[in-house]
Amino acid sequence: MNYLEKFVNHLEEALLAFGISLASIILFVNVVLRYCFNSGWEWAEESVRYLIFWIVFLGGSVCARKGMHLSVDAVAVRISEEKQRLLRMSVNVICIMFCMFLVIYGIELLELAHMTGQVTPGLEMPILYVYLAIPLGGGLMAARFAQDFYRAFKRAQTVKATETS
């Protein structure tokens, strides 16, 4: 694993830990303020909603890296290792295509939000900061699926090379 990949892995996990911690703290403090002092932060619920939105898209990349996305392996366990690698590579291609769909349409959504000047209702910040999670998360997930495809391809090449020698 090279330096850039390690850096991105740690950055993703640090951002996720920060987002989850921040959302938890905001919710906890807001609950205490509401029930103990009959007041609360008006912006708390909306900000936590946007944090969770970011957590989902960044978390999708971590799940792709660790092979934790939902899958059905009823077919895979019944076929040979070579066919399993081909199936895995095919699934990765489909996932990459879906992630590129997220990137392309996420960018279009960003452009629309920028052109219309949309802002969030409570925080009154540009909505593009929220929507940025879609193409960024999609791009990171596509990169992770591409890495897995490459590894499966290299394993297939290694197996073929050892079989022919």
C-alpha positions in Angstrom: 0.0 0.0 0.0 1.5 3.3 -1.0 1.7 6.5 1.0 -1.2 8.3 -0.8 -3.5 5.3 -0.3 -2.6 5.1 3.4 -3.1 8.9 3.7 -6.6 8.7 2.1 -7.5 5.7 4.3 -6.6 7.6 7.4 -8.2 10.8 6.2 -11.5 9.0 5.4 -11.6 7.3 8.8 -10.6 10.5 10.7 -13.4 12.5 8.9 -15.9 9.8 9.7 -14.8 9.7 13.4 -15.0 13.4 13.6 -18.4 13.6 11.9 -19.9 10.9 14.1 -18.4 12.4 17.2 -19.6 15.9 16.3 -23.1 14.7 15.5 -23.3 12.9 18.8 -22.1 15.8 20.8 -24.5 18.2 19.1 -27.5 15.9 19.7 -26.5 15.2 23.3 -26.0 18.9 24.2 -29.3 19.8 22.4 -31.2 17.2 24.3 -29.8 18.4 27.6 -30.6 22.0 26.7 -34.2 21.1 25.7 -35.1 18.9 28.7 -33.2 20.6 31.4 -33.3 24.3 30.4 -36.4 24.4 28.1 -34.3 25.8 25.2 -32.2 24.3 22.5 -30.1 25.1 19.4 -32.4 25.8 16.5 -29.7 24.7 14.1 -28.8 21.4 15.8 -31.2 19.0 14.0 -30.5 20.4 10.5 -26.7 20.3 11.0 -26.8 16.7 12.3 -28.9 15.8 9.3 -26.2 17.2 6.9 -23.4 15.6 8.9 -25.1 12.2 8.6 -25.5 12.8 4.8 -21.7 13.3 4.6 -21.0 10.3 6.9 -23.1 8.1 4.6 -21.2 9.0 1.4 -17.7 8.9 3.0 -18.7 5.7 4.8 -19.6 4.2 1.5 -16.0 4.5 0.4 -14.7 2.9 3.6 -17.2 0.0 3.1 -16.1 -0.4 -0.5 -12.4 -0.5 0.6 -13.2 -3.1 3.3 -15.6 -5.2 1.2 -18.4 -4.5 3.5 -21.1 -3.4 1.1 -24.3 -5.5 1.0 -23.8 -8.5 -1.2 -25.5 -11.8 -2.0 -23.0 -14.7 -2.3 -25.4 -17.6 -2.9 -24.0 -18.0 -6.4 -20.4 -17.2 -5.6 -20.0 -19.9 -3.0 -21.0 -22.5 -5.6 -18.6 -21.7 -8.4 -14.9 -22.2 -8.9 -12.3 -19.7 -7.7 -11.6 -18.5 -11.3 -15.3 -17.8 -11.9 -15.6 -16.1 -8.5 -12.8 -13.7 -9.6 -14.6 -13.0 -12.9 -17.9 -12.5 -11.0 -16.1 -10.1 -8.5 -14.6 -8.2 -11.4 -17.9 -7.9 -13.1 -19.6 -6.7 -10.0 -16.8 -4.1 -9.5 -17.4 -2.8 -13.0 -21.1 -2.4 -12.3 -20.4 -0.7 -9.0 -17.9 1.7 -10.8 -20.5 2.5 -13.4 -23.1 3.3 -10.6 -20.6 5.4 -8.7 -19.7 7.4 -11.9 -23.5 8.0 -12.3 -23.3 9.5 -8.8 -20.3 11.6 -9.7 -21.8 12.9 -13.0 -25.3 13.7 -11.6 -23.9 15.0 -8.3 -21.8 17.5 -10.3 -25.0 18.5 -12.2 -26.8 18.9 -8.9 -23.9 21.1 -7.6 -24.1 23.3 -10.7 -27.9 23.7 -10.4 -27.5 24.6 -6.7 -24.8 27.1 -7.5 -26.9 28.7 -10.4 -30.0 29.0 -8.2 -28.1 30.1 -5.1 -29.9 27.6 -2.9 -29.3 27.8 0.8 -30.2 25.5 3.7 -33.4 26.6 5.5 -32.0 26.9 9.1 -28.3 27.4 8.8 -28.6 29.5 5.6 -25.4 28.1 4.2 -25.1 27.3 0.5 -26.6 23.9 -0.1 -23.7 23.0 -2.4 -21.6 22.2 0.7 -24.1 19.5 1.5 -24.4 18.2 -2.1 -20.7 18.1 -2.5 -20.8 14.8 -0.6 -22.5 13.1 -3.6 -19.8 13.4 -6.3 -17.0 13.2 -3.7 -18.3 10.1 -2.1 -19.2 8.6 -5.5 -15.7 9.3 -6.8 -14.0 7.8 -3.7 -16.3 4.7 -3.9 -15.5 4.3 -7.7 -11.7 4.5 -6.8 -12.2 1.8 -4.2 -14.1 -0.5 -6.5 -11.4 0.1 -9.2 -8.7 -0.9 -6.7 -10.6 -4.1 -5.9 -11.0 -4.8 -9.6 -7.3 -4.3 -10.2 -6.4 -6.6 -7.3 -8.7 -9.3 -8.5 -7.3 -8.9 -12.0 -3.7 -9.2 -10.8 -4.6 -12.3 -8.7 -6.1 -13.9 -11.9 -2.9 -13.1 -13.8 -0.8 -14.6 -11.0 -2.9 -17.8 -10.9 -2.7 -18.1 -14.7 1.1 -17.6 -14.7 1.6 -20.2 -12.0 -0.6 -22.7 -13.8 1.3 -22.4 -17.1 4.7 -22.8 -15.5 
